[in-house]
Amino acid sequence: MQGRFHLYEGWTPSQIAMPIRVIRKLGATRFLVTNAAGGLNMAFKPGDVMIIQDHINMTGLNPLVGPHDDRLGLRFPDMSDPYDKNLQNIVNQLFEKYDITVAKGIYIGITGPSLETSAERRFLAQCGGDAVGMSTVMEVIAAKQAGFQIIGLSAITNKADGGPDQKPDTIEDVLLNATTAGQKILKILPELLENW
């Protein structure tokens, strides 16, 4: 798949989860999810890549709410470890091999589409977040329920620490930094797919 549905576009969580469930029924067992995210962690720079170690769902929504169908997976899937640690190690080694600095951290999912206030950014960092974005969480919940092996990567597109030097974000800068991080991800992708 290229692109995805977002809550901020008006899609429901179950609609966002539908493509994940379809590809699982078609036989896929591995799920690589990427996103663009603001860097809550003060050490992150635009253009960095972050391996997602875990996430915090701040949307207040969940794709598993509603009538349950056993064919989709467990009604109450365990979410204590959604991102595969073995895959995280493989990805980390690949970035090291190509001498690309990679960060690790916690992704926080929000609904958007407005970017966060500086106070919200400081709050999200205090909650344990390293990066914030408007996607990924709904898909990962559905993928975990479906039994996928999951790896997640965030392209850090802007500094979002909410500090006293917080600059306004422009879409031009965000797109430029997403491209920079995307090129780093593309460098390891063929070998990741080969070794997975």
Residue, then its C-alpha position, 0 to 999 in steps of 0.5 A: m500500500q502507498g498512503r493511508f486513511h487518516l482520522y483527520e480526513g473523517w475516516t472512522p477507525s474501522q475504515i482505517a483498519m479495513p486495508i490492514r484486515v484485507i491484506r492479512k486475509l490475502g496472506a500477508t504476515r509482516f507489516l512495515v509502517t512508516n509515518a511523518a512525525g514531529g520530534l518531541n524529543m529535544a535530541f531529535k533533528p528534522g530528517d532523522v529516522m526513529i525506530i518505533q519501540d512502542h506507541i501511546n494512543m492519544t486519539g481516544l479512538n480504537p478500531l476494535v470498538g463495536p461488534h466483534d468478528d472472531r475472524l479478525g482476531l482476538r477481541f482483547p489483543d495484548m498491546s504490551d509489545p506491538y512492535d517486534k523487538n527482533l525486527q527492531n534489532i535487524v533495522n538498527q543493524l542495517f542503519e549501522k551498516y550504512d552509517i546512518t544515525v537512527a533514533k529509537g523512541i515512543y510514538i504518540g498518535i493524535t487525531g490532527p489535523s492541526l499541529e500541536t500547541s507548544a503546551e501540548r508538545r511539552f505535555l506529550a513529551q512529559c507523557g513519555g513521547d519522543a515523536v508525535g503524528m496523526s497516523t499509524v496507531m489505528e493500523v498497528i492496533a488492527a495489525k496486532q489483533a490480526g497477528f502481524q509481525i510489526i515494525g514501525l519507522s518515523a520520519i522526523t519532519n520538524k522539531a516539536d519540543g514546544g520549547p522557548d525556541q519553538k519555530p512555526d512549522t511550514i509544510e515546505d519544511v515538513l515535506l523537505n525533511a520527510t524526503t531526507a528521512g525517507q531516503k534513509i529508510l529507502k537505503i535499508l529497505p531492500e536489505l530489510l525485505e531480504n532478511w525479514 
